[in-house]
Amino acid sequence: MAEIAIEHVIAKGHENIRATHPTTFEITKENWVTPKGDCIIGISANKSPKQFNRFFKNIARKEDSTLLAVLLADNVYDYVVGKGSKELTFNDNLRMVFRKSSYISDNTVMINADKAAKDINRELISKLKNGETLHVFLIAISF
């Protein structure tokens, strides 16, 4: 039986967003980013992984789960496809990190992602550099 759960995260863009990191991208609850934070695409997020609902976490922790992140700002979008894992903890209170690798820490919400910050639609990144609101729809699917 298929299971699906969705999390909606709202964050903000910032003039220092560079989105050039080759292996990850990050959304944080912190309200600032320096130019060195080259993986960060959104700040001032309205929730952290620890605040995700239990149903979403349970599906994302299944070894056969597929995770989809739809990124939307001012009618420009991109999407990232990755995997879940039984090792995901969702224990971070501040940051969510999407990884191309299979490395897992408390802030990891997706592994084996098909995109990192440098791969995200540059028109979307331009919107975020101009301070647009970022909507992230995280979809966990298990069959």
URSUL-V505780 format. One record per pair of residues at least 12 apart in sequence whose ideal C-beta (glycine too) atoms are under 10 Angstrom apart, sorted by the first residue. I is the first residue (numbers start at 1). J is the second residue. D is the distance in Angstrom with one decimal. If there is no record, write none. Layout:
I,J,D  I,J,D
This chain:
1,142,9.0  1,143,8.1  2,59,9.9  2,141,6.9  2,142,7.0  2,143,5.1  3,55,8.2  3,58,8.3  3,59,5.1  3,62,8.0  3,65,8.6  3,140,8.0  3,141,7.2  3,142,4.7  3,143,8.1  4,55,9.4  4,56,9.4  4,59,7.2  4,65,9.9  4,66,10.0  4,68,9.9  4,139,6.6  4,140,6.9  4,141,5.1  4,142,7.9  4,143,9.7  5,52,8.9  5,53,7.0  5,54,9.2  5,55,4.7  5,56,4.0  5,57,8.4  5,58,7.9  5,59,5.0  5,60,7.8  5,65,9.8  5,138,8.7  5,139,7.5  5,140,4.9  5,141,8.3  5,142,9.0  6,53,9.2  6,55,9.5  6,56,7.2  6,68,9.4  6,70,9.5  6,137,6.1  6,138,6.8  6,139,5.2  6,140,7.7  6,141,9.8  7,47,7.6  7,49,9.1  7,51,8.9  7,52,5.2  7,53,6.9  7,55,9.7  7,56,5.1  7,57,9.2  7,60,9.2  7,69,9.6  7,96,9.5  7,109,8.8  7,136,7.9  7,137,7.5  7,138,4.2  7,139,8.1  7,140,8.0  8,46,8.7  8,47,8.8  8,70,9.8  8,135,6.9  8,136,7.3  8,137,5.7  8,138,7.8  9,27,6.4  9,29,9.8  9,42,8.0  9,45,5.6  9,46,6.4  9,47,5.8  9,48,8.9  9,49,9.6  9,51,9.3  9,52,8.8  9,69,9.2  9,71,9.9  9,96,7.4  9,109,9.6  9,134,8.1  9,135,7.6  9,136,4.2  9,137,8.1  9,138,6.8  10,27,9.8  10,42,8.7  10,44,8.7  10,45,7.1  10,46,4.6  10,47,8.3  10,133,6.4  10,134,7.2  10,135,5.9  10,136,7.6  11,27,5.1  11,28,7.8  11,29,8.4  11,40,9.5  11,41,8.0  11,42,3.1  11,43,6.1  11,44,6.0  11,45,4.2  11,46,7.3  11,47,9.5  11,71,9.8  11,73,9.4  11,96,9.5  11,128,8.8  11,133,7.5  11,134,4.5  11,135,8.3  11,136,6.8  12,27,10.0  12,31,8.1  12,33,10.0  12,42,6.5  12,43,5.6  12,44,4.6  12,45,8.3  12,46,9.7  12,73,9.5  12,128,8.2  12,131,6.5  12,132,7.9  12,133,6.0  12,134,6.7  13,33,9.5  13,41,7.9  13,42,6.7  13,43,7.7  13,44,9.6  13,73,6.7  13,74,9.4  13,124,9.5  13,125,8.6  13,126,9.3  13,127,6.6  13,128,3.3  13,129,6.2  13,130,6.4  13,131,4.8  13,132,5.0  13,133,7.4  13,134,6.1  14,31,8.7  14,32,7.4  14,33,5.1  14,34,9.7  14,37,9.2  14,40,8.0  14,41,9.4  14,42,8.2  14,43,5.3  14,44,8.5  14,128,7.4  14,129,7.5  14,130,9.5  14,131,6.5  15,33,9.0  15,35,9.3  15,128,9.5  15,129,5.9  15,130,7.8  15,131,6.9  16,32,8.0  16,33,4.9  16,34,5.9  16,35,5.0  16,36,8.8  16,37,7.0  16,38,9.7  16,40,8.3  16,43,9.1  16,129,8.1  17,33,6.3  17,35,8.9  17,37,8.0  17,38,8.9  17,39,9.9  17,40,6.4  17,41,6.1  17,42,7.9  17,43,8.2  17,117,8.9  17,125,6.6  17,126,9.4  17,127,9.8  17,128,5.0  17,129,5.2  17,130,9.5  17,131,9.2  17,134,9.6  18,33,8.8  18,34,9.7  18,35,6.1  18,36,8.7  18,37,7.6  18,38,4.7  18,39,8.7  18,40,8.2  18,41,9.3  18,117,7.8  18,118,9.2  18,125,8.3  18,129,8.4  19,37,9.8  19,38,7.1  19,39,7.7  19,40,7.8  19,41,5.3  19,42,9.9  19,116,8.8  19,117,4.1  19,118,6.6  19,119,8.9  19,120,5.7  19,121,9.7  19,122,8.2  19,124,8.8  19,125,4.6  19,126,9.7  19,128,7.5  19,129,8.5  20,35,9.9  20,38,4.6  20,39,8.3  20,116,9.1  20,117,6.2  20,118,5.1  20,125,9.3  21,37,8.8  21,38,4.7  21,39,3.6  21,40,8.5  21,41,9.4  21,100,9.7  21,116,5.7  21,117,4.2  21,118,6.2  21,119,9.7  22,38,9.1  22,39,9.1  22,100,7.9  22,116,5.6  22,117,7.9  22,118,5.5  22,119,8.5  23,39,8.2  23,97,10.0  23,98,9.8  23,99,6.6  23,100,4.8  23,101,6.1  23,103,8.9  23,113,8.9  23,116,5.1  23,117,8.6  23,118,8.9  24,38,9.5  24,39,4.8  24,40,9.6  24,97,5.4  24,98,6.3  24,99,5.1  24,100,6.9  24,101,8.1  24,103,9.0  24,107,9.9  24,108,9.1  24,110,9.6  24,113,8.1  24,115,10.0  24,116,5.5  24,117,6.7  24,118,9.9  25,38,9.5  25,39,5.4  25,40,7.6  25,41,5.2  25,42,8.9  25,69,8.9  25,71,8.9  25,80,7.8  25,96,9.4  25,97,7.5  25,98,5.2  25,99,8.7  25,100,9.4  25,110,9.5  25,113,8.1  25,115,7.5  25,116,5.7  25,117,4.0  25,118,8.7  25,119,8.6  25,120,6.6  26,38,9.6  26,39,4.7  26,40,4.9  26,41,7.0  26,42,8.1  26,43,9.6  26,45,9.8  26,94,10.0  26,95,5.7  26,96,6.8  26,97,4.9  26,98,7.4  26,99,9.7  26,107,7.8  26,109,9.8  26,117,7.8  27,39,9.8  27,40,7.4  27,41,6.3  27,42,4.2  27,43,7.8  27,44,9.5  27,45,5.1  27,47,9.7  27,48,9.2  27,49,9.9  27,69,9.4  27,71,9.2  27,95,7.3  27,96,5.1  27,97,8.4  27,98,8.3  27,107,10.0  27,109,8.9  27,134,7.4  27,136,6.3  27,138,10.0  28,40,6.1  28,41,9.5  28,42,7.2  28,43,5.6  28,44,8.0  28,45,6.1  28,48,8.5  28,92,9.6  28,94,6.1  28,95,4.7  28,96,7.7  28,97,9.3  28,107,9.1  29,42,9.8  29,43,7.9  29,44,6.8  29,45,4.8  29,46,8.0  29,47,7.6  29,48,5.5  29,51,9.3  29,92,9.4  29,93,7.6  29,94,5.1  29,95,7.3  29,96,9.0  30,43,5.9  30,44,7.5  30,45,8.5  30,94,6.5  30,95,7.8  31,43,5.8  31,44,4.7  31,45,9.6  32,44,8.8  37,117,9.8  38,117,6.6  38,118,8.4  39,95,9.8  39,97,7.5  39,98,9.0  39,99,9.8  39,116,7.5  39,117,4.9  39,118,9.2  40,95,8.7  40,97,9.8  40,117,7.8  40,128,9.6  41,71,7.4  41,73,9.4  41,78,9.9  41,98,9.3  41,117,6.1  41,120,6.6  41,124,8.4  41,125,7.0  41,128,6.0  41,129,9.9  41,134,6.9  41,136,9.0  42,71,8.5  42,73,8.8  42,96,9.3  42,128,6.8  42,132,9.9  42,133,8.9  42,134,4.2  42,135,9.5  42,136,7.1  43,128,9.4  43,131,9.9  43,134,9.0  44,133,9.6  44,134,9.6  45,94,8.8  45,95,8.5  45,96,7.4  45,134,8.5  45,136,8.2  46,136,10.0  47,93,9.8  47,96,8.7  47,136,9.9  48,90,8.6  48,91,9.3  48,92,5.8  48,93,5.0  48,94,5.7  48,95,7.1  48,96,6.7  48,107,8.4  48,109,9.7  49,88,8.4  49,89,8.0  49,90,4.1  49,91,7.1  49,92,5.0  49,93,8.2  49,94,9.0  49,95,7.9  49,96,5.1  49,97,8.9  49,106,7.6  49,107,6.5  49,108,8.1  49,109,5.4  49,138,9.7  50,89,8.9  50,90,6.1  50,91,5.8  50,92,6.1  50,93,5.1  50,94,8.9  50,96,9.8  50,106,8.5  50,107,9.6  51,90,8.8  51,92,9.9  51,93,8.0  52,90,5.6  52,96,8.7  52,109,7.9  52,138,7.8  52,140,9.3  54,90,9.6  55,140,8.6  56,84,9.8  56,90,8.6  56,109,9.7  56,138,7.1  56,139,8.9  56,140,5.3  57,84,9.3  57,88,7.4  57,89,9.0  57,90,5.1  57,109,9.6  57,140,8.2  58,84,9.9  58,140,8.5  58,142,8.9  59,84,7.2  59,139,9.4  59,140,4.0  59,141,7.1  59,142,5.0  60,83,9.1  60,84,3.9  60,85,8.0  60,86,9.6  60,88,5.8  60,90,7.7  60,109,7.4  60,110,8.1  60,138,8.3  60,139,9.7  60,140,4.3  60,141,9.4  60,142,8.5  61,84,6.1  61,85,6.9  61,86,5.2  61,87,8.0  61,88,5.5  61,89,9.0  61,90,8.4  61,140,8.9  61,142,9.3  62,83,9.9  62,84,6.2  62,85,8.7  62,86,7.2  62,88,10.0  62,140,8.4  62,141,9.5  62,142,4.5  62,143,9.4  63,83,8.5  63,84,7.6  63,85,6.7  63,86,5.7  63,87,9.5  63,142,9.1  64,83,8.8  64,84,8.4  64,141,9.3  64,142,5.8  64,143,6.5  65,82,9.6  65,83,6.7  65,84,3.5  65,85,8.0  65,86,9.3  65,88,9.3  65,110,10.0  65,140,5.7  65,141,6.5  65,142,4.5  65,143,8.8  66,81,6.8  66,82,7.6  66,83,6.4  66,84,7.4  66,110,9.8  66,112,9.9  66,139,8.5  66,140,7.8  66,141,4.9  66,142,7.7  66,143,8.3  67,80,8.4  67,81,7.4  67,82,5.0  67,83,6.4  67,84,5.4  67,85,9.7  67,88,9.5  67,98,8.6  67,109,7.6  67,110,4.8  67,111,8.5  67,112,9.2  67,113,8.2  67,138,6.7  67,139,7.0  67,140,5.5  67,141,7.6  67,142,10.0  68,80,7.3  68,81,5.6  68,82,8.0  68,110,9.0  68,137,8.0  68,138,7.5  68,139,4.3  68,140,8.2  68,141,7.2  69,81,8.1  69,82,7.5  69,96,9.5  69,98,6.3  69,109,8.3  69,110,6.6  69,113,7.9  69,115,8.9  69,136,6.0  69,137,7.3  69,138,5.5  69,139,7.7  70,135,8.0  70,136,7.2  70,137,4.3  70,138,8.1  70,139,7.2  71,98,9.9  71,115,9.5  71,120,6.8  71,121,7.9  71,124,6.2  71,125,9.7  71,128,9.0  71,134,6.6  71,135,7.6  71,136,5.8  71,137,8.3  72,124,8.0  72,127,9.5  72,132,9.6  72,133,9.0  72,134,7.3  72,135,4.5  72,136,7.8  72,137,7.4  73,121,9.6  73,123,9.3  73,124,5.7  73,125,8.9  73,126,9.2  73,127,4.2  73,128,5.7  73,130,9.0  73,131,9.7  73,132,4.3  73,133,6.4  73,134,5.0  73,135,7.1  73,136,9.7  74,123,9.4  74,124,8.6  74,126,9.7  74,127,4.8  74,128,9.2  74,130,8.4  74,132,4.7  74,133,7.8  74,134,9.5  74,135,9.9  75,124,10.0  75,127,8.8  75,132,9.8  76,121,6.6  76,122,9.8  76,123,5.0  76,124,4.7  76,125,9.3  76,126,8.3  76,127,5.5  76,128,9.4  76,132,8.5  77,121,7.3  77,123,9.5  77,124,6.7  77,135,8.9  77,137,9.6  78,115,7.4  78,119,8.5  78,120,5.2  78,121,4.0  78,122,9.5  78,123,8.8  78,124,5.3  78,125,9.0  79,114,9.1  79,115,8.4  79,120,9.6  79,121,9.3  79,137,8.9  79,139,9.5  80,98,6.2  80,100,9.6  80,110,7.2  80,113,5.2  80,114,6.2  80,115,4.6  80,116,8.7  80,119,8.3  80,120,7.7  80,136,9.7  80,138,9.8  81,110,8.8  81,112,8.9  81,113,7.2  81,114,5.0  81,115,8.2  81,139,9.8  82,98,6.6  82,99,7.8  82,100,8.2  82,102,10.0  82,109,8.9  82,110,3.9  82,111,6.0  82,112,5.2  82,113,3.7  82,114,6.7  82,115,8.7  83,102,8.2  83,110,7.1  83,111,5.4  83,112,4.4  83,113,8.1  83,114,10.0  84,109,8.8  84,110,7.4  84,111,7.6  84,112,9.4  84,140,6.3  84,141,9.1  84,142,7.9  85,102,7.5  85,104,6.2  85,108,8.3  85,110,9.2  85,111,5.7  85,112,8.8  86,104,9.8  87,102,9.0  87,103,10.0  87,104,4.7  87,105,9.8  87,108,8.5  87,111,8.6  88,104,6.3  88,105,9.7  88,106,9.2  88,108,6.2  88,109,7.1  88,110,8.6  88,111,7.9  89,104,7.7  89,105,8.1  89,106,5.1  89,107,9.0  89,108,8.0  90,106,7.7  90,107,8.9  90,108,8.6  90,109,7.0  91,105,9.1  91,106,4.1  91,107,8.2  91,108,10.0  92,105,7.9  92,106,4.5  92,107,3.8  92,108,8.3  92,109,8.7  93,106,9.0  93,107,9.3  94,106,9.7  94,107,7.4  95,107,4.4  95,108,9.6  95,109,9.3  96,108,8.1  96,109,4.5  96,110,8.5  96,136,8.4  96,138,8.4  97,109,6.7  97,110,8.1  97,111,9.7  97,113,9.7  98,110,4.4  98,111,8.5  98,113,5.0  98,115,8.1  98,116,7.8  98,117,8.9  98,136,9.6  98,138,9.3  99,111,5.3  99,112,7.7  99,113,6.0  99,116,8.0  100,112,7.0  100,113,5.2  100,114,7.6  100,115,7.6  100,116,5.3  100,119,8.8  101,113,8.7  101,116,9.6  109,136,9.8  109,138,6.9  109,140,9.6  110,138,8.0  110,140,9.5
